[in-house]
């Protein structure tokens, strides 16, 4: 099995907030991430697919095509947007890096499967020191 990872970037704003809690509790649990006026991150996403090299190309999948898919189904929908307000696939969800990573999987996995590719993992860096890895359900 061969693994191919494509790295892309996007910027987005969000606020972590539980509507069931008081403002004080939200600030206690989420800290600066509960800022009423939002805050943003420069995200880095690593999308890893797996498969066997094709005899006619030597690729498991064309990396340029993978980039196009990631941009179309993720980056173009998120980049310079507010995750809480502007991103349809995040509606009604906490905008944590964990929830965002799982939602991105939901965006990419069906498209890649239709292209004949197995999605192996998504690694989403929220900061240089914090990242989430997700391998599907």
KERO-524097 format. One line per 2 residues: their letters; for each residue x, y, z of N, C-alpha, C. Coordinates in nm, 3 decimals. Example, Ala and Ser with C-alpha at 12.3 -4.5 7.8 and 13.67 -1.06 7.14 Angstrom:
as) 1.319/-0.569/0.780/1.230/-0.450/0.780/1.320/-0.330/0.780; 1.285/-0.225/0.708/1.367/-0.106/0.714/1.290/0.003/0.787
//
This chain:
xx) 0.085/-0.118/0.000/0.000/0.000/0.000/0.089/0.124/0.000; 0.055/0.220/-0.085/0.129/0.346/-0.094/0.037/0.458/-0.046
xx) 0.096/0.555/0.025/0.020/0.667/0.078/0.070/0.796/0.013; -0.024/0.879/-0.028/0.007/1.008/-0.089/-0.062/1.116/-0.007
xx) 0.014/1.219/0.032/-0.042/1.329/0.109/-0.028/1.458/0.031; -0.137/1.532/0.025/-0.139/1.666/-0.036/-0.166/1.766/0.075
xx) -0.089/1.874/0.078/-0.102/1.978/0.180/-0.161/2.103/0.114; -0.263/2.158/0.178/-0.323/2.283/0.133/-0.340/2.375/0.254
xx) -0.374/2.500/0.229/-0.390/2.599/0.335/-0.521/2.672/0.318; -0.576/2.718/0.430/-0.689/2.810/0.427/-0.690/2.888/0.558
xx) -0.755/3.001/0.555/-0.770/3.086/0.673/-0.918/3.096/0.705; -0.952/3.091/0.832/-1.092/3.101/0.870/-1.104/3.154/1.012
xx) -1.218/3.215/1.037/-1.251/3.266/1.171/-1.358/3.177/1.233; -1.361/3.179/1.365/-1.467/3.107/1.436/-1.472/3.155/1.581
xx) -1.573/3.105/1.650/-1.588/3.129/1.793/-1.636/2.999/1.855; -1.574/2.958/1.962/-1.621/2.841/2.035/-1.719/2.889/2.141
xx) -1.841/2.834/2.135/-1.947/2.883/2.222/-2.053/2.776/2.235; -2.092/2.748/2.356/-2.203/2.657/2.383/-2.322/2.741/2.426
xx) -2.427/2.743/2.346/-2.543/2.828/2.373/-2.618/2.787/2.500; -2.592/2.668/2.550/-2.656/2.620/2.673/-2.589/2.677/2.799
xx) -2.472/2.738/2.781/-2.394/2.786/2.894/-2.401/2.938/2.905; -2.367/2.987/3.021/-2.354/3.132/3.042/-2.227/3.181/2.973
xx) -2.220/3.313/2.958/-2.099/3.372/2.900/-1.977/3.341/2.987; -1.997/3.342/3.118/-1.887/3.314/3.210/-1.835/3.171/3.192
xx) -1.926/3.075/3.181/-1.883/2.936/3.165/-1.813/2.917/3.030; -1.867/2.979/2.924/-1.803/2.970/2.793/-1.660/3.025/2.799
xx) -1.643/3.137/2.864/-1.509/3.196/2.875/-1.418/3.110/2.962; -1.475/3.047/3.065/-1.396/2.959/3.152/-1.347/2.837/3.075
xx) -1.434/2.776/2.995/-1.400/2.653/2.922/-1.320/2.682/2.796; -1.363/2.779/2.718/-1.304/2.804/2.586/-1.200/2.916/2.586
xx) -1.190/2.992/2.693/-1.090/3.098/2.701/-1.102/3.200/2.588; -0.988/3.236/2.531/-0.986/3.335/2.422/-1.066/3.290/2.301
xx) -1.087/3.161/2.287/-1.162/3.109/2.172/-1.310/3.142/2.180; -1.355/3.193/2.296/-1.494/3.236/2.312/-1.508/3.386/2.289
xx) -1.408/3.448/2.231/-1.411/3.592/2.203/-1.539/3.628/2.126; -1.615/3.722/2.177/-1.740/3.762/2.113/-1.721/3.812/1.970
xx) -1.605/3.866/1.942/-1.578/3.919/1.809/-1.497/3.824/1.722; -1.502/3.693/1.756/-1.439/3.589/1.677/-1.287/3.592/1.691
xx) -1.223/3.497/1.630/-1.077/3.492/1.617/-1.049/3.400/1.499; -0.927/3.403/1.448/-0.898/3.325/1.328/-0.772/3.242/1.339
xx) -0.761/3.151/1.240/-0.644/3.063/1.231/-0.599/3.054/1.086; -0.472/3.028/1.070/-0.414/2.994/0.941/-0.399/2.842/0.942
xx) -0.498/2.773/0.889/-0.501/2.627/0.894/-0.413/2.566/0.785; -0.359/2.450/0.816/-0.288/2.369/0.717/-0.354/2.231/0.720
xx) -0.397/2.184/0.604/-0.464/2.055/0.595/-0.379/1.957/0.516; -0.365/1.837/0.571/-0.291/1.728/0.505/-0.394/1.620/0.474
xx) -0.417/1.596/0.348/-0.512/1.492/0.306/-0.431/1.375/0.251; -0.447/1.259/0.313/-0.371/1.140/0.273/-0.465/1.036/0.214
xx) -0.429/0.990/0.096/-0.503/0.884/0.029/-0.413/0.761/0.021; -0.472/0.646/-0.008/-0.392/0.524/-0.016/-0.436/0.440/-0.134
xx) -0.341/0.362/-0.185/-0.371/0.273/-0.296/-0.244/0.214/-0.352; -0.261/0.147/-0.463/-0.148/0.088/-0.533/-0.118/0.170/-0.657
xx) 0.009/0.188/-0.691/0.043/0.262/-0.813/-0.020/0.198/-0.937; -0.071/0.283/-1.025/-0.132/0.235/-1.149/-0.021/0.205/-1.249
xx) -0.031/0.091/-1.317/0.076/0.051/-1.409/0.101/0.152/-1.521; -0.003/0.221/-1.565/0.013/0.312/-1.678/0.071/0.448/-1.640
xx) 0.067/0.485/-1.509/0.120/0.616/-1.468/0.222/0.608/-1.355; 0.217/0.503/-1.275/0.300/0.496/-1.156/0.240/0.571/-1.038
xx) 0.130/0.643/-1.059/0.062/0.717/-0.952/-0.042/0.629/-0.885; -0.067/0.655/-0.755/-0.190/0.599/-0.697/-0.306/0.690/-0.734
xx) -0.276/0.820/-0.753/-0.374/0.920/-0.797/-0.294/1.043/-0.835; -0.344/1.120/-0.926/-0.275/1.241/-0.969/-0.282/1.346/-0.858
xx) -0.166/1.389/-0.809/-0.160/1.485/-0.699/-0.222/1.619/-0.735; -0.211/1.659/-0.862/-0.274/1.784/-0.904/-0.426/1.773/-0.897
xx) -0.480/1.659/-0.937/-0.625/1.636/-0.928/-0.669/1.635/-0.782; -0.590/1.576/-0.694/-0.621/1.576/-0.552/-0.628/1.719/-0.499
xx) -0.535/1.803/-0.541/-0.535/1.943/-0.501/-0.664/2.013/-0.547; -0.704/1.989/-0.669/-0.827/2.050/-0.722/-0.948/2.009/-0.639
xx) -0.956/1.881/-0.604/-1.068/1.831/-0.524/-1.069/1.896/-0.386; -0.954/1.902/-0.321/-0.946/1.963/-0.187/-0.988/2.109/-0.194
xx) -0.939/2.180/-0.293/-0.974/2.322/-0.306/-1.123/2.340/-0.333; -1.178/2.260/-0.424/-1.319/2.275/-0.461/-1.414/2.240/-0.347
xx) -1.387/2.131/-0.278/-1.482/2.081/-0.178/-1.453/2.126/-0.035; -1.337/2.187/-0.014/-1.303/2.231/0.122/-1.256/2.378/0.120
xx) -1.139/2.403/0.065/-1.078/2.536/0.078/-1.165/2.648/0.022; -1.222/2.629/-0.095/-1.305/2.734/-0.154/-1.428/2.764/-0.070
xx) -1.475/2.666/0.006/-1.594/2.684/0.090/-1.561/2.744/0.226; -1.434/2.735/0.267/-1.393/2.776/0.402/-1.303/2.899/0.403
xx) -1.216/2.912/0.304/-1.110/3.013/0.307/-1.168/3.154/0.323; -1.116/3.225/0.423/-1.156/3.361/0.457/-1.305/3.370/0.489
xx) -1.356/3.265/0.553/-1.497/3.262/0.594/-1.504/3.249/0.745; -1.624/3.271/0.797/-1.654/3.249/0.937/-1.716/3.109/0.948
xx) -1.650/3.018/1.015/-1.696/2.880/1.024/-1.833/2.869/1.090; -1.863/2.958/1.184/-1.991/2.955/1.254/-2.106/3.005/1.168
xx) -2.077/3.093/1.073/-2.184/3.161/1.001/-2.189/3.134/0.851; -2.076/3.105/0.790/-2.068/3.104/0.643/-2.052/2.967/0.579
xx) -2.024/2.865/0.656/-1.988/2.736/0.598/-2.102/2.637/0.618; -2.167/2.601/0.506/-2.288/2.518/0.515/-2.266/2.386/0.586
xx) -2.154/2.321/0.563/-2.133/2.190/0.624/-2.090/2.197/0.771; -2.079/2.318/0.825/-2.052/2.335/0.968/-2.175/2.385/1.044
xx) -2.284/2.405/0.975/-2.406/2.458/1.039/-2.449/2.368/1.154; -2.472/2.429/1.270/-2.520/2.356/1.386/-2.415/2.274/1.458
xx) -2.289/2.287/1.420/-2.181/2.209/1.482/-2.088/2.300/1.559; -2.023/2.245/1.660/-1.915/2.318/1.723/-1.805/2.336/1.619
xx) -1.741/2.449/1.619/-1.638/2.476/1.519/-1.497/2.448/1.573; -1.488/2.346/1.657/-1.357/2.302/1.704/-1.280/2.241/1.588
xx) -1.150/2.230/1.604/-1.069/2.164/1.502/-1.113/2.019/1.484; -1.156/1.955/1.593/-1.203/1.818/1.586/-1.326/1.807/1.496
xx) -1.426/1.891/1.523/-1.550/1.887/1.444/-1.523/1.926/1.299; -1.437/2.023/1.278/-1.405/2.066/1.142/-1.337/1.954/1.065
xx) -1.247/1.882/1.128/-1.177/1.772/1.062/-1.275/1.663/1.019; -1.366/1.626/1.108/-1.466/1.524/1.076/-1.557/1.572/0.962
xx) -1.596/1.700/0.966/-1.681/1.755/0.860/-1.608/1.758/0.726; -1.480/1.789/0.727/-1.401/1.788/0.603/-1.395/1.647/0.547
xx) -1.377/1.547/0.632/-1.380/1.408/0.587/-1.511/1.382/0.512; -1.621/1.429/0.569/-1.752/1.410/0.506/-1.763/1.478/0.371
xx) -1.690/1.585/0.351/-1.688/1.653/0.222/-1.605/1.577/0.120; -1.492/1.525/0.163/-1.396/1.466/0.069/-1.417/1.317/0.040
xx) -1.454/1.241/0.140/-1.456/1.095/0.124/-1.548/1.049/0.010; -1.672/1.099/-0.001/-1.756/1.052/-0.112/-1.703/1.089/-0.250
xx) -1.643/1.206/-0.260/-1.588/1.251/-0.388/-1.469/1.166/-0.427; -1.380/1.141/-0.333/-1.263/1.060/-0.362/-1.302/0.915/-0.392
xx) -1.398/0.863/-0.318/-1.446/0.726/-0.343/-1.500/0.716/-0.485; -1.575/0.818/-0.528/-1.629/0.820/-0.665/-1.517/0.824/-0.768
xx) -1.405/0.885/-0.731/-1.288/0.892/-0.819/-1.205/0.763/-0.812; -1.248/0.669/-0.729/-1.176/0.543/-0.716/-1.059/0.547/-0.620
xx) -1.061/0.641/-0.526/-0.950/0.660/-0.433/-0.999/0.637/-0.290; -0.915/0.576/-0.208/-0.947/0.554/-0.067/-0.884/0.666/0.016
xx) -0.967/0.739/0.089/-0.918/0.840/0.181/-0.864/0.769/0.306; -0.739/0.795/0.340/-0.677/0.731/0.456/-0.690/0.817/0.582
xx) -0.654/0.945/0.570/-0.658/1.031/0.689/-0.661/1.178/0.650; -0.703/1.255/0.747/-0.695/1.401/0.737/-0.625/1.449/0.862
xx) -0.525/1.531/0.842/-0.455/1.595/0.954/-0.477/1.745/0.935; -0.535/1.808/1.035/-0.565/1.950/1.028/-0.488/2.024/1.137
xx) -0.396/2.111/1.095/-0.321/2.195/1.188/-0.400/2.323/1.210; -0.440/2.346/1.335/-0.505/2.473/1.370/-0.400/2.577/1.404
xx) -0.295/2.532/1.468/-0.178/2.613/1.498/-0.056/2.524/1.473; 0.063/2.580/1.474/0.180/2.494/1.457/0.196/2.389/1.568
xx) 0.129/2.410/1.682/0.143/2.319/1.795/0.019/2.234/1.821; -0.089/2.258/1.749/-0.212/2.182/1.771/-0.263/2.129/1.638
xx) -0.280/1.997/1.631/-0.340/1.941/1.511/-0.429/1.822/1.548; -0.519/1.791/1.458/-0.612/1.680/1.473/-0.584/1.583/1.360
xx) -0.587/1.454/1.392/-0.579/1.349/1.289/-0.709/1.270/1.294; -0.764/1.240/1.176/-0.888/1.164/1.169/-0.874/1.059/1.060
xx) -0.917/0.938/1.092/-0.905/0.824/1.002/-1.041/0.768/0.962; -1.146/0.844/0.974/-1.280/0.797/0.939/-1.349/0.735/1.057
x) -1.468/0.687/1.030/-1.551/0.633/1.140/-1.491/0.510/1.199
//
